[in-house]
Amino acid sequence: MMDINNNNWIAMNDAAIAKSIGAFVKHHRLQQNRTQKDVADAAGINRSTLTSLEKGDTVTIATLIQVLRVLDLLYVMDVFHVEDEISPIEYARLQKNKRKRARSKDDNKTNINESEW
């Protein structure tokens, strides 16, 4: 089994990445002691499609997701989570516009004008 942590993903071509993904799927399928037929049937795909995936051949993303779901490996999808981040400049702009004082509701401008001073 390839050690995925040591792969240089940027230096790899698409075929090598697909083979690494296939090796990952095959490794975990075998770790769970499941046959290709069992996983393929549970994923709703042909066994030959799973074989293609494990060999690194081209398959659809939907097929990969189905297989990952059956093998309880959807956690790998966490790397695709996009979290909205605010830039430091925008954060400073928001802080500048933030209220710094509160005024009671009883205070109004008419009371100020009626002052005895």
ChimeraX attribute file (.defattr): number of C-alpha atoms within 10 A of each C-alpha:
attribute: neighborCount
match mode: 1-to-1
recipient: residues
	/A:1	8
	/A:2	12
	/A:3	9
	/A:4	12
	/A:5	7
	/A:6	7
	/A:7	13
	/A:8	9
	/A:9	13
	/A:10	8
	/A:11	9
	/A:12	12
	/A:13	9
	/A:14	13
	/A:15	12
	/A:16	14
	/A:17	17
	/A:18	19
	/A:19	19
	/A:20	22
	/A:21	20
	/A:22	20
	/A:23	20
	/A:24	16
	/A:25	21
	/A:26	21
	/A:27	15
	/A:28	15
	/A:29	20
	/A:30	11
	/A:31	9
	/A:32	10
	/A:33	9
	/A:34	13
	/A:35	13
	/A:36	19
	/A:37	15
	/A:38	13
	/A:39	20
	/A:40	20
	/A:41	15
	/A:42	14
	/A:43	20
	/A:44	13
	/A:45	15
	/A:46	14
	/A:47	17
	/A:48	12
	/A:49	18
	/A:50	25
	/A:51	16
	/A:52	15
	/A:53	23
	/A:54	23
	/A:55	17
	/A:56	19
	/A:57	15
	/A:58	14
	/A:59	14
	/A:60	10
	/A:61	9
	/A:62	9
	/A:63	17
	/A:64	18
	/A:65	15
	/A:66	20
	/A:67	24
	/A:68	20
	/A:69	14
	/A:70	17
	/A:71	17
	/A:72	11
	/A:73	14
	/A:74	14
	/A:75	9
	/A:76	9
	/A:77	10
	/A:78	8
	/A:79	7
	/A:80	7
	/A:81	7
	/A:82	7
	/A:83	6
	/A:84	6
	/A:85	7
	/A:86	9
	/A:87	9
	/A:88	9
	/A:89	9
	/A:90	10
	/A:91	11
	/A:92	12
	/A:93	11
	/A:94	10
	/A:95	11
	/A:96	10
	/A:97	8
	/A:98	9
	/A:99	7
	/A:100	7
	/A:101	5
	/A:102	6
	/A:103	7
	/A:104	6
	/A:105	6
	/A:106	7
	/A:107	9
	/A:108	10
	/A:109	8
	/A:110	8
	/A:111	9
	/A:112	10
	/A:113	9
	/A:114	8
	/A:115	7
	/A:116	5
	/A:117	5
